[in-house]
Amino acid sequence: MVADGQYPEYWEADVVLRDGGTAHLRPISPSDADAVQAFHVRQSQNSIYLRFFTYKARLSAKELRRFTEVDHRDRVAFVITRGGDIIGIGRYDRLDDPLEAEVAFNVSDYHQGRGVGSILLEHLAAAARENGISRFSAEVLPENRKMITVFAEAGYEVERHFDDGVVMLSFDIDPTRRSQAVMESREHRAEARSMAELLTPSSVAVIGASREWGTVGYALLDHLVDGGFTGRVYAVNPEAFELNGMISHAALAEIPEPVDLAVIAVPQDQVESVVDACGDAGVKGLLVVTAGYADDDGDGLARQRALVHKARAQGMRVVGPASLGLVNTDPAIRLNASMAPGLPKRGALSLFSQSAGLGVLLYASAHRRGLGVSSVISAGNRADVSGNDAMQFWEDDPTTRAVGLYFESIGNPRKFSRIARRLARTKPVIVAKSDVTGLQLPPGHAVRTSQAPPGALDSMLRQSGVMRVETTEQLMDIAQIVASQPLPQGPGVAVFSNSSALGKVVADGVVSQGMTVARLDAGLQLDTGQSVALPALAAAVADALRDDAVHTVIVTTLPARGLTAEAVAACLQRCAEEAGKPVIASFTGILDARVQLDGLVALPPSDAAPSAPDASVGTATGTAAAPATSTATPAVATAPAAAPSTSTAAPTGKANGTATGTATGQPAAETDRALPLQRGLPCFPSPGAALAALGAVVRYAHWRSRDHGEFVDPDGVDADAATRLLAGVRARVADVELARLTAEESAALMHCYGLCLQPSARFSTADEAIEEAGRLGWPVALKTMDENLRHRLDLGGVRLNIGDAQSLRRNITLMEKVLAPFGSFGMEVQSMAPSGQACSLRAIEDPLMGPVISFGLAGDAVNLLDDWAHAVPPLSTGDIADLVRAPRASRKLFGYQGLPPADVASLEDLVARVALLKDNHPEIARLEFNPVLVASSGLTVLSAAIDVGNPQRRTDSARRAMRD
């Protein structure tokens, strides 16, 4: 809760509006009085009437004080600003009922329809919940349909009635599944639109363009022009009159039309003034190639944050700094605003990278393999535009069929998880990251690091359906399969080879990757000459592909006399296209350096099978084919010397320089937005790489086709009571310290979520122990209070089934004697529970990932072998089932060695309740239930350790906000 009167700086946020523009949201302050008056004066008479139920030309001094002087608890107000102007105001005032507040909005007439009202509502609701308010009410005139719509479409259950000519609205503001879905949908549309402005501009200005060959400014302008950009290109350089055949403008303000994308390639000390000029000119997005920010020591990070906030405040997204550039191969766009020398081959794979160096690796690998791309984003330092933004755009982009991302750091894993999960259900998502991603930060990256258990981040990626790899080559191995082949419909693989030993090795590899060998033919006769060998090969492969048990074919060969690898590849491609099933190949043992089949090898279009299910997107003559580049000249902004204000386009095949939307040499069908699979056979230099890639694709296809369950909140949950209990505990927490809940507090908190803690009682003397055992009920267990020994029956820290007072006295004496070498600890007695499998359940609040749930079977499995499974809430029923079955020792839950199976349904219910508890309450820093005895019917939580602290704000919350 905000301290009374203290300005809550952490409530400030940059936000993306519905049309993709950006703005800044912050709490109002007394210094805003003049700006609020100016905002009011600009409003129309009708807008003023709808807000105040009367017309007033100006606000009085008393009204201005009331509107701008708030305590940030009972009275809260936010403003959304663009540049120096207020474009929206939202406020709430607590009513006599301390749990309810009246809410009101006022949105600038010039910014209606941009989603300003819905963003204000989200942030007001979040602030109100923080201040103990659970319900909003509003009075709205019936004719104010826009404001009524804001409330109705927010996802809350809105109650309304008509009273004295006014519509009275009220609704609970606790987040619901529906309100969260509404927020995520709006966030998706806004962020996708903001990325579309960057990747599909109609005009681009290169600021810092140069005539000096070898400079960044020269290369960027040259690549834009040579790539055939279909929009208008402008060069900005105050020291040049002509650049690349066009007139250079001395300043951005001289350009005669609005600029969508500004490419900034000026020295670092000039960037700030350029950003100001872009804001004044109404530029929609910035691509900052200039380095020298967070990638440098000193105050570079502060300058980078200032740059981003300045741009966002004026409505602009930022790619970079230190970006390699942006690429969009759509023939209607043909954007190559990058350092890549040619526009890549057209394809359906989209790529995202952070540092420029890794962007070069991805681009070079795609180029070498003949793999076409749809769009490429190099985020550089990723100060603003991130992989999450890119995925929002690619989800709806019909020209993207598969996505590859290389992450050096992850700024918002929870948001990534929910976006990737949604995207992966329709398009393959491949993520390359190292084992230290999230644990260490590379230069230039300003995000949190993770303290979660090892493997938690990888578990989150698997939970999201992402194919995780470690290197760019592994990423491209998978990409060339999913970009060119249909997904396998099952795990059955037919293996073909002309070497029995090689065929057996490949078959073993199939099994090790979790697939099954549906057929094995290691006796291919390929030395019989091309006219005999190829028809025989085609017949054998085609027969296998007709088998319902075969879902994929892999062919791996050694060199054969009289038969080229290219001819074999062409034969296999025809088989794949005719059958509509994936086929991959590995050609090993080739010594000729000129023949290295690594990538997509495609037939010319005229040789394609007439019934091929996937039409060609482009052709490749081998992996060494260079990316297709066009000689088409873009529509560049030029002007004769006598008329510098007039722009004429270079030839584009249409009068007046209007872009035609097609590229030279591209077939007419290519103008369709939706792209088919790229034609070609995925070839690999080694069978191991082929099988690793295929195994990942088969697992992804299974994940995509399976039932993922649903998000269901368990019954009998009282989250408000838990919040009140935890608020009382937090009162005794200082700074970064943690407070351990007592046994009574733990039991009460668990009760709020429908959970029970097995009763226990500490004692000081044997007589007290006997008295407590009688209250709990015989028989009882005797345990030491030492955290390490209380679960160790073998070391004497636990004694079970003590049935009477005499036995209890004797066991107390024996335990004291046995544990004496370890020290002196207190003891407790506890009611006996039904025998069962001991499990451990943990939950932590990680600064990077937020809530993380960990599950394992208690004892050596987790203590020595680290056999934990992890998941990040919210968890669907499918996620929970996967979590319980993920540990290697989980077989013991399902009737292991003749024992009866455990009550897994009760265990899954426990996990669901703990996940919801942790997701709802970030102040729970650590939670551990150990052990949990899962019997054949029911379960018992024997011990609970719960620590509470002051949490950081989560990276993904119930309000839309761009990360810093």
N, C-alpha and C positions, 0 to 999 in steps of 0.2 A: 504494500500500500504506500502511496505517495505521502511523504511528510507534509503536514499542513502548510500550504503556501510555498513550498519548495518547488522550483521549476523542474519538471521531469524531462530532462534532456533526452533520456533514452526513449521517449515517446516519438521523437522526431524520426522521420522516414522519407526516403525518396520512393515515389510510387509510379507505376506505369498506368496510364489512362487507357480507356477503351480503344482509342484510335492509335495506340502505340506510342504516343508522346509521353513525356515524363513531367513530373512536377514534384514539389517538396511539400510535405505535410509536417506541421509542428504545432505545439500548444500556443495559444494566443498569449500575448503579453501586453501590458499597458502601453508600450511604445507603438503598438499597432493602431492606435486610435485614429491617426490621420489616414492610414491605409484603409481602415474599415469605413471611414466616412467617404473616401474616394470610391470605394467599392459600392457603397449604398447609392451614391449620386449617379453612378453609371447605370444602375438598374432601371428597368422600365417601370412605369406606373403600375402595370399589372403584376409584375414580380413583387414589387413592394407590398401591394395589397394582399397577395397570396401569402406573404410571409408574416405581415403584421396585422392583417384583417382590416387595415385602413391605409390610407396614403399619407406619407410624410416625406416632404422634399429632402429634409436633412434630419440627421439624428441629433438629439440634444446632447449637451455635455454630460448630463446625468446618464443618459442611455449609453453613451460611449464608455463611460466609466464602468457601468454595469456589465457591458458586453466584453470589455477587455481586461477587467480586473477579476480574476477568478482564483479559487484556492486549490484547484487541481484535484479536489476530492469530492466535495459536495457540488461544486460547480466547475465544469470542465468545458473548454472550447478548443477546437482545432481550426486552423486555417490551412488551405492549400494554396500555394503561391506558384506563379510562373514568372520567372524574372523577378521584378520587384513588386508585381501586382498580385493582389488576392483574387483568386478565381472561385473560391468556395469557403463557406464557414459552416461548421457544425458544432452544436453544443448540447450539453444536458445539464439539468438542474435537479438535484435530489428533492423529492417531495417529502411530506410529513411521514409517510411510510419509508423508513430508511432503506428498504430494499428496492424502491422504485424511483425512477427519475423520468422527467419529461424531456424529450429530445426534439430538436428543431434544426432545420438546414436552410441555407440560402446559397444558391449556386448562380454564378455570373450568367447573364443572358448570352454572352458570347461563348460560353463553354458548356452550354446545355448539351446533353446527349453524349458526353465523354466519360460518363461513369463516375463523376466527382462525388455525387451524393452517396452512391453505394460504398465508395472507399471511406468516406467520412463515417458512415454508419458502422463499418467494420472496426475502425479504430476507436470510435466512441464506445462501442460495446466492449472491446477489450479493456479499455481504461475503466469502464464502469465495473466490470467483473473484478478487476484488480482492487477496486475501492469498495467491494462488498455489495454492489448493486446487481440484482438479478432480473430486473424487469424494466422495460421502457414503455412509455406511453406518449402519445402525440395527439394534438388537435390540428386537423387539416380541413380546409374548406373543400366542399365536394368538387368544385371545379379544378382543384389542384391535383389533377390526375397523375402528373409526373411524380409528385412526391408520394402519393398513395402507392404508385407502382414500385417505387424504391423499397418501401416496406414490404409489399406483397411478394416481390421477387427475391427477397433476401434469403429465403429459405426458412424463416421462422414461422411458427404457428401464430398468425396474427388474428386477434379478436377485434371486431369492429362493431360499433353501433352509432346511430345517428341521434344527436342531441342538440336541440336549439340551433339548427342550421349548420352544425359542425360535425364532421366525421371524427369519432373518438376511436383511436387505435391503441392497442396494447399487446405486448408479446414478451415472452421470456427470452433472454439474450444468451442463455447458456448454449454453446455450440451444439448443433445436432448433426446427424449424418447428412441431412438435406442442406442445412446452411453451409456446412463444410464443402459439400459437393458444388453448391452454387458459387462459393468463393473460388474454388479451384477452377471451375469452368470459366469464370470471368478472368481470372489470372491467366489461364491458358490463352484465351482469345486476345487479351491485351498484349501479352509477351510475344505471341506468334505474330501479331500485327507489327510490333516494334521491330522484330527481326526481318519481316518482309520489307519494311522501309529501307533496311540496310542492304538486303540481298537483291532487291528488285527496283533499284532507283531508275528514274527517268533522266536524271542529270547528275553528273559527277564533276566536282572541281578538285583539281590537284593543286594544293597550296604548298609551294616550295618546289614546283616543277622547275627543271633545269635543262639547259641545252648541253651541259657537260656530260659526255658519255662516261658511264661508270658510277655516276652518283645515284642515290636512291630516288631523288626527284625525277631524274631523266628516265630511269627504268620504269617507274610507276606510270608515268604518262605514256611512254612508248608501249608498254604492255596493254594498257587500256585501249589504245588506238589499234595496235596490231591484232588484238583479240577480237575485234569486230563489235565492240560495244554498240548496242542499237540505240542508246540514248544520246544525250548531248554531253560532250566533254569540254571542260574549261580548264585552262592553265592560268595559275595565279603566281606571278613573280614580278615584283616592282622594278626589277633591274633588267628585264628582257621585254622586247617588243613582239618577238615572234618565237614560238616554240612548236616543234613538230608540225610545221605547216599551218599553224593557227596563230591568231593574235593572242598574245599574253596580256592578261589584265593585271593592273598594278595592285588591285585590292578586290576583295570579295564583293564589296558594295558596287563595283562597276559591272558585275555580271547582270545582263538584262533580264534574267528570269530567276525564279526560286531554285535553289540547289537542294537536291535530296541528300546527297552524300558528299561530305568534304573529306578528302584524303590529305592528312596533315603530315608533311615531311620537311618540317623546318627545324632549326636548332632548338634545343630544349628550352632555352630562355625566351623564345618567341611564342611558344605554344599557348601560353595563357592569353596573350592578346589576340591570337588567332581564334581561340575558342570564344572570346567575347564578340569578335567580329562575326563568327558563325551564328551565335545566338541572335545578334542584331539583324542578321540577314534571313532568319527563319530556317536555317539548315535543319534537317530532320535527324541526321546521324553523323557521327564522326568516326573515321578510321585513323587512329594515331599510330603511325609507323615509328615516330621518334621514340628513342629509348632515353634512359637517364632518370628514371623515376624510382619505383620500389626495387628495381633491379640494381640500383646503386646504393652505396652506404650513405650515412648522414641523414638528411631530412628528405630523402627521396620518397619515402612512403607518405609523409605528410603532404608533399607536393602532389603526389598521385591522387590522394583522397580529395584534395582541394580541387584538382582538375575535374574529377568525376562529379563532385557535388555542383560545381559551377555549370557543367554541361547539363546535368539532369535538371537543375533549377530552371534552365532555359529550354527544356523540352527535348533534349538530345540524348540518345544512347551513345555509348563509347565502346568501340572495339580497340583493345590495346590498353595502355601503350606497349611499345615494342612488338607490334603485330607484324606478321608476315603478309597479311592481307586477306581479301575476300575474293571468292571465285563463285560464279554461277554460270553453268554451261547451257542453261535453257536458251534455245535459239532465239527466243523472244527478248532475251536480255544480253547474253554473251558478255558477262562482266568478268574481267580479269584485273581487278584492282589489287594486284599482288606483285611480289618480286619473282614469281614464276615466269619464265621467259615465253611460255606459250599457253593458250587456253587448253586445258586438258581435254582428252577424249570425252565425248558425251556418254554418260552412263547413269545408273540409278543408285550409286553409292554416295552418301554424304559423309564428310569427314570433319572432325573438330579436334584441334590441338591447342595447347597453351603456348609454350615457348616457341619462338620461331624455328629453333633448331629441330624440334620434334616435328614441326610442320613440314620442314624440308624432308625429313625421313619418310613421312607418310606420303607426301607428294611423289617423291622419287620412287618409292616402292610401287605405288599405283601405276606410275609411268612405265616402269620396267616390266611390269606384269601385263601391260595392255589393258588395265582395268579402268573403265570409264567412271567418271564421277558426275554427280549432279551439282553439288555445292561444296565448298571448302571454306571453313572459318578458322583462322588463326587468331586466338584471343590474346596472345602475348602475355602480359602480366595479369590478364583477366580481371582488371579493375572494375569492370561493369559487366559487359556481355559475357555469359558463362555457358557451359555445356547445357545447363538447364534451359536457358533461353533458346539455344539451338534446337534442343529436342522438342520444345513447344512448337517451333516452326515446322520441323520435319514431320511431326505427327500428322499434320494436315497437308503436307506438301505432296502432291501426286507424283512428282518427279523423283521422289526419294523412296526406294524400296528397302534399303538397309542403311544402318548408321554405324560409323566407327568413331570412337572417341579415345584420345590419349590424355589421361589425367596425371599431372604431377602433384596436384593437391585437389581436395574436394571441399568447397566452401560451405555447402548446404546439403549434406547427405540425405536428410529426411525428405527434402523436396526432390532431390534427385531420385530417391527410391520410388516415390509415388508417380513421378512423371515417367521414369523408365519402365515401371510396371505397366502403366497404361500404354506406352509406346510399343513395348515388346510384345504385346498381345496382337499387334498387327504388322510390325516390322522388326526384323532381327536387329539387336543392339549389341555391339561388341565394344568392350572397354579394356584398354590396356592400362595397367597401373603396376607399379613396383610394390614389393612387399612392405616398403616403408611409407607408401602414400598414406597420408593422414597422421603419421607419427612424426615426420620431419617436413619442414617447408623448404622448397627450393628458393633461390633468389627471386625477388620480385613478387612473391605470393604472400598476401596479407590475410590469412584465414586462421581459424583455430586449429589446434592439433587434438588428436584423439588420445584418451586415456583408457579406452575400452579394451577388453581382453583381446589377445591376438586372434585373428580370424574373424572378428566381429564385422569388420567392414566387408570382407569377402562374403560372409554369410548374408549381409544386406544385399549385395549384388546378386547372389543366387536367388534370394527371396524375390528380387525384382525381375527375374527372368533374363538377366544380362549374361552374356558370354564373356567371362573375364579371362584375359591373357596377360602376359608379362611384357611382351615386346611388340614392336611395330610389325615385325615379320609374321608373328603368330596372328596378329590382328588381320593382316592382309591374306594370310592363308585361309582364314575363315571367310573373309569378305569375298574372295574370288569364288567360293562355293555358293554363298547365299545370293550373290549378285547375278549368278549365271544359271543356277540350278533350282528346280522346285525343292521344297523342303521334303526330306524323307518322311514317309508315312508310318515308319516303324523302325525297329533296330536291326532287321534282317539284312545282311550284307553278302553279296556274291563276290568271291575273290577269284580273279583270273591271273595266271602268270605262265610264263614259258620256262620257269625254273621251279622244280619241286621244293627245293630248300627255301627259295624266296617266298613261294606261295605259303608254305607252312609258317614262316616267320610272320608274314602279313596276317594270316589267320589267327595266330596267337595274339597279335596286336589288336585285332578286331575285338577279341574277347576281353583283353585288358582294358579297353576303352568302354566296356559296358555294353557292347553290341553283341549280336549273335551271328555265327557263320551259317548262312542259309545254303550256300553252295561253295564248293572249293574245286576249282579246276586248275591244277598246276601243271598241266601237260599240253599247253597250247603249242601247236606246231607252226612256228613263224618262220622257219628256215626253208619253206617250200616255194618261195617266190611270191611276189606281191599278188599275182593274179589268182593264186590258190589260197594263200594265207589270209588275205583280207576278207574274202567271202566267208571263209570258215570262222574267222574271228567274229564277224558281224552276226553270223547265224548263232554262234554259241552265246554271245552277249544278248542278242535279241530274245533268245529262248529263256534266258535267266530273267530278263526284265518282264517277261510275260507271267512269271511265277508270282503268285500273290504273296508268297513268303519272302520274296526278295524286294527290298525297298531301296537299296542302293547297290551299285556295282563299282568295285575298285579294280582296276587293271594295273598291274605292275610288271614291267618287262625288263629283260636284259637285251642288249643290242642283238639284232638278228640279221643274217646275211640277206642282202637284196631287198630289205624292207626298212624304210625310214621311219623314225619316230613320228614325223609329221603326218605320214600316211596313216599310221595307226591312230593318231589323235583325230584325224578327219573321219575315219571310220567310226570311232567311238562317239564322236559328236553327233553323227547321223543317227546312231542307235538311241542316244539319249533323247534327241528331239522327237523321234518317232514314238518312243515309249512314254515320254512325259515323266520319267523318273531320273533322279540324279545319277550321273556317272562321273567318276574322277579317275585320274591316272597318275602313275609315277614311273618315269623313265630313268632307270638307274644304269650306271656303268658306261655312260657316254663320255668318251675321252676328248672328242672334238670340241674345243672351246667355242666354236662358232655355233654349235647346236646345244643350247641349254634351255630346255623347255620348262620354264618356271613361270607360270601365270596362265592367262587365258589364251588358248590357241583356237582360232576361229576359222571356219570355212568362209570363202567369199560368198556373198549373198546368193549368187546364182547357183551355188552348189548345195544350198541348204535343203533339207528335206521339205517337200511341199506341205506336209501335214504338221510341221513343227508347231508346238503350242505356243512358243514364245518367239516373237519376231525379232529381227536384228535391230540393235540399237547402234551398231557400228561394227567395223571389221577390224581384225587384227591378223597379221601374218606371222605372229610369233611374239614372244615376250619382249623382244628388243624393239618392237615398233614404237616410234615416237608418238606422243600425243598429237591428235589431230589439231592442226591450227588452220586458221582461215586467212585468206588474203583479202577478205572483205574489209572495206574501210568503214569505220564507225561514223555515226553522225556526229561530227566534231563541230564545235562552235568556231567558225571562222568569220572573218569580215574583211572586205576590201579596205584599203587604207583610207579611202575617202568617206567611208561610212562605218565607223567603228561600232556604232550601236546596233548594227544589223547583223543577224546571224544567218548564215546559209550552211547547209549541210553538205558534206562530201557525198559523192555518189553512193547511193544505196539501192539503186534499182527502182526508185520511186521519186516522183517530182517533189520539189520543195523540201527535200531532206527528211521526209517522214519515214520513220523506221518501219521496215516491212515485217519484222518479227521472225524472219527465217534467215538461215545462214547459208552461205555459198556451199554448194555441194551436198546439202542436206536434203533428203527426200521430203515430200510434202507431209507424209505421215508423221514426221518428226515434230511437226508443230503441235501435235497433241500433247497435252500436259502430262497425262499418265504414261509412264514408261514401262515396257515389258522387261523381262529378264534380258541381260546382255548375252548375246550369242557367244558361245565359246566353250571349250572343254577345260576345266580346272586341272592344271598339271603341276606336279610337285617334283623337286629333285630327289626326295627321299620318301620311302613309304611311311616312315615315322611321322614326318610332318603332315602327310596326307591323312593318316589315321587320327592324329591329334585334332586336326581341324574338323574332320568328319564326325568324330566323337562329340565334339562340342555342339555341332549343328544338330545331331540326333538328339542329344539331351535337351537342347532348346526346343526342337520340334515337339518333343514329348511334353515339356513344360507348357508350351503354347496350346496344346490340344487337350490338356487335362482339365479337370474341374478344380478351380481355385477356391471353391467355397464362397462364403459370404462374410461380411462384417456384421457380427451380431453382438450386442451388448448383453451380458448375462443379467438374469433377473435378480431382484433383491439387493440392488445397489443404491446406496444413499451417499452420493458424492458430496453433497452440501455438508452433511454431518462430518465427513472425513476432512473437508476443508476447514471447518471450524476447529476440529481437534488439532489439526496440524498447525493452524494459526496460533493456538495456545502454546504449542511446543516451540515454534519459531521465536516466540517472545523471549525465550531463554538462550537463543543462539546469538553469538557475537561474531560479527565479521565472517571469516571463512571457517569458523569452527563448526563441528557437528554435534548434535545432541542425540543421544541414544534413547529411544523410547523405552519406558519401563514395561514389564510384562503386562501390566494392566492396560497401559496405553496401546501396546501392540495388539492385544486382544480386542480392544475397542475399535481400533482402526480396521483390523481385519473383519470385524463384525459388520462394519459399514459396507463391505464388499462381499458379504455372504460367506466369509471364511471363519473357521474355528481354530483356535489354538488349544492344544491339549493342556488341561490344567496342571499346574505344578506349584510347589511351594518350597521356599528356602527355609532352613532351620539352623539354629545354633547349637542345640543340644539334642540328645537322643529322645528325650521326653517330648520336645517340640515336634520332632520328626514323627513320632508315633501319633501325636494328636493330629497333625496335618494328614497323615496317611489315612486315619480314620475318617476325616472329613472328605478326602478325595475318594476313598473306597479302596478296599483291598482287592486284589494284590496291587503292589506299586513297584516302580523302578527307582533305584537309587543312583544318582549321577553326581559327579564332581562338577563344579562351576567353571573349571578351566576349559577355555574354548577348544583347545587342541586335544584334550583327553576325554571330554564328556561324551564323545562318540566312539571311544576306543574300548571295546569290550575285551580285547586281547591284552590291553595294558592295565586293566582293572579300573577303568574310569566309569564303567557302567555295570550295574548289577540288576538283574531282571527277576520278575515274578516272585517278589518277596511277599509272603502271604500272611504274616502275623507280626506282632510287636517283638517277640523274642528273636525272630529271624532278622528283623530290621536292626535291632541293637547289635547283633552279631555282625551283620554285613557292614554297618557303619564302622565298627572297630577294625574289621579286616581291610576296608577301603583306606582308612587312614594309614594303616601300616604299609599297604602296598604302594600307596602314592607318596609316602614320606620322602623317597629319594628325589621326587620331582618338585616337592615344595608343599606348602600348606594351602589348601583351597577350601572354599565353602562347598556345601552340598545342598542338594534339593531332592525332594521326592516328587514323583509324577505318576499320574494314573497310567496303568498299562494300556497299550493299544493293541489291536489285532496285528498279528505278524504279517509282514509283507516285504516288498522290495523297497530298499531305502534309496531315495532320490534327493537331489539337491536342486533348488531353484533360486536363482539370484536375479537381481535387477539393480542397475546403476543409472545415474544421470551423467552421461558423457558430455563434455563441453562441445564436442563436434557433432555427434550423432544424436544427442538427446537420450531418450530412454533406450536401454539395451537389456534384453532378457536373455539369461543363460540357463541352460538345463543340462543336467548330467545325472548319472547314477552314482550315489554317494560311495565314498571309500576310495580305494586305489585307482579306480577308473578316472576320477577327476583329480585326485590329489597327486598321483604319480604320472599318469598317462595323459593328463590334460584333455580328457575325452569330453569336452563341452560342445554343446550346440548353441548358437546364438541367433537372435532375431530382433528386429527393430519394430516396435508397435507403430501404427495399429496393425493387429494381426487378424487375418481372416481365419475361418475354420480350417482352410487348407494349410495356411502357414503354421497353425498350432499343431496340426497333425504331423507336418514335416519336422517341426522342432522336436517333438517327443520321440520321433523315430530316427533322428539324425545321429545321435551318439552311437559309436560302434558297439557299446555295451547294451544298447536298448533292446537287443534280442532277449534279454532276461525278463522283459516285461510281457513277452508273448509265449509263455509256456516253455521256457528254456529247461532242458535236461529233465523233462517229465513233470516239472512243477506246474501248478495251475497258473493260467495267465492272470496278470494283474488287471485291475479295473482301470483300463486306459481312458475310458470315457470320463471318469472322475478326475484323472490326472489332467486331461485336456481342459476340463472345466476350471481346475485350479489355475492352470497357465493363463486361460482367458481372463480370469478375474485379476490375477497379478499384473498382466499386461495392461488392462484397463486402469487399474490403480496407479501404475507407474506413469502411464500416458497422461492421466488427468492431474497428477501431482508432481511437478518437477522438483518440489522442495524435498522429496524423498531422495536423498543422495545415494543411499545404499539400502538394499533389502536382501536378506538371505533367509530362506526356509531350509533348514538342514538339521536333522533329516526329515523327509516326508515319507512316511510308510504307506506304500500303495498295496493294499490287500486285494484279494480276489473280488471283494465287494467293498467299495469305499476307500477312503484314505484318511490319514491322520497327520497333521502338522505338529511335530513334537517340539520344534524350537524355532523362534523367529527373532532375528536381529535387524532392527530398522533404525537407520540414522537419518536425521533431518538437518538440513542446512538452508542457507540463502542461495537460491539457484541463479545461474546466469539466464538471461533471456534466450530461449531456444532459437535456433537458426530458422525453424519453420513453425509458424504459429497461426492462430486464427485471425490474422490480419495480414493483408497484402503489404509487403514492404520489400524494397530492393536491398540486398545486402551491402554493407560498407566495403 
